[in-house]
Amino acid sequence: MLYYRSCLLKLPLYESSKSLLDKIEKNTVVTIATSTGSGKSTLLPALLIAEGYNRVWVTQPHRLPCTSICNRVNKTMMNIKDRFPLAGWSVSGAERNTDAQILYLTDGLLKERLLFNSNFIENEIRGDKRIVLFVDEVHERSINIDLCLALIARLLTEQPSLRLKLKVIISSATLDKSVPNLFRQIPQLKFDQYQMPFSQTLHKVETIYRPKENILDVVQELCRKRQRHDQILCFVSSVTDVYQYCNLLDKLSHGIVIAHPLVQSQSASEQQRCIEHGTIFFSTTVAETSLTFPLLKYVVDTGTINVSIYDPKAKQTTLKEVPASESTIKQRLGRLGRTNPGEYHALYDSKMERRTYPKPYTMGYLI
């Protein structure tokens, strides 16, 4: 039944799923690089369950994707006769159906389990059980993601017997070379990579460069030209900027234009309500991945991002605003073109030099 429902979704990943599943079966660790909207976060976990794996743990960098992807999987992969949900979710302070075969959780929660529960994996693979640790959206290279990768690598190094029952999938729309290099260092570990051909968006997306324009001026202009229900998503670098621009837009429009913040500290239900009922959003990295805005028409991007930089000598982490990497820009651009044509308004120079991937700041110190 899962194979049949997976086929009905017509997601790009399904066409090459047989070769990908073969790679996963033959190796302990597989890295996957696919375009946004391919189905790697929704389709692949369901196919793994259909292949006979007992549980699949899928990490996400933010709270909202954990709940939204889980709901999407249950909606598309189940029918009214199914007694138990296929997928559950767990975020800090809230969870639902955590005994489900597929569990979507934040990378911070997986990090905690790997750090403080030494029997975590052993308890999951008792008997003949086989499980999959699926670390998704690795392109963000947050401290939690790097710690998860380092802890998994250490686990596979120190306990080679786990390789028989544990599969590790490391996935993103784009993937830095340092990730596969980390796992190639582990002796006798079966490792492979999978690169899915880039798939075009379903609808046309136009890119417009506006490097010297103010973000609020651009948003107000788009408000005047858009259709009533068209959604506008704006990417800024910090949570402070998110709330500041929402408040300023409210004042400039005398309360006529209402913008909604999308930030990590919000509850998943609050974020979901914003997406379902709002039309203008300001966000940091929270809205970059795994979310589908039903009527998104415009993305306005400052082209910047705040990164956490860990200083091992000072033993502290600081935030620094830097130009977003090419992979991050692709993720933001990838929000468009899924349900209708769109426009990407870039508030930066098209000739600006950018790193291909975000710089990993922690993993080198852990292994």
Stockholm file with secondary structure:
# STOCKHOLM 1.0

chainA/1-367         MLYYRSCLLKLPLYESSKSLLDKIEKNTVVTIATSTGSGKSTLLPALLIAEGYNRVWVTQPHRLPCTSICNRVNKTMMNIKDRFPLAGWSVSGAERNTDAQILYLTDGLLKERLLFNSNFIENEIRGDKRIVLFVDEVHERSINIDLCLALIARLLTEQPSLRLKLKVIISSATLDKSVPNLFRQIPQLKFDQYQMPFSQTLHKVETIYRPKENILDVVQELCRKRQRHDQILCFVSSVTDVYQYCNLLDKLSHGIVIAHPLVQSQSASEQQRCIEHGTIFFSTTVAETSLTFPLLKYVVDTGTINVSIYDPKAKQTTLKEVPASESTIKQRLGRLGRTNPGEYHALYDSKMERRTYPKPYTMGYLI
#=GR chainA/1-367 SS CHHHHHHHHTCHHHHTHHHHHHHHHHCSEEEEECCTTSSTTTHHHHHHHHTTCSEEEEEESSHHHHHHHHHHHHHHHCCTTCSSCSEEEEETTEEECTTSSEEEEEHHHHHHHHHHCTTHHHHHTCTTCCEEEEECCGGGCCHHHHHHHHHHHHHHHHCGGGGGTEEEEEEESSCCTHHHHHHHTSTTCCEEEEECCCCCCSSCEEEEECTTSCHHHHHHHHHHHSCTTCEEEEECSCHHHHHHHHHHHHHHTTTSSCCEEECTTSCHHHHHHHHHHCSEEEESSTTSSSCCCTTEEEEEECCEEEEEEEETTTTEEEEEEEECCHHHHHHHHTTSSSSSCEEEEECSCTTCCCCSSCCCCSHHHHC
#=GC SS_cons         CHHHHHHHHTCHHHHTHHHHHHHHHHCSEEEEECCTTSSTTTHHHHHHHHTTCSEEEEEESSHHHHHHHHHHHHHHHCCTTCSSCSEEEEETTEEECTTSSEEEEEHHHHHHHHHHCTTHHHHHTCTTCCEEEEECCGGGCCHHHHHHHHHHHHHHHHCGGGGGTEEEEEEESSCCTHHHHHHHTSTTCCEEEEECCCCCCSSCEEEEECTTSCHHHHHHHHHHHSCTTCEEEEECSCHHHHHHHHHHHHHHTTTSSCCEEECTTSCHHHHHHHHHHCSEEEESSTTSSSCCCTTEEEEEECCEEEEEEEETTTTEEEEEEEECCHHHHHHHHTTSSSSSCEEEEECSCTTCCCCSSCCCCSHHHHC
//
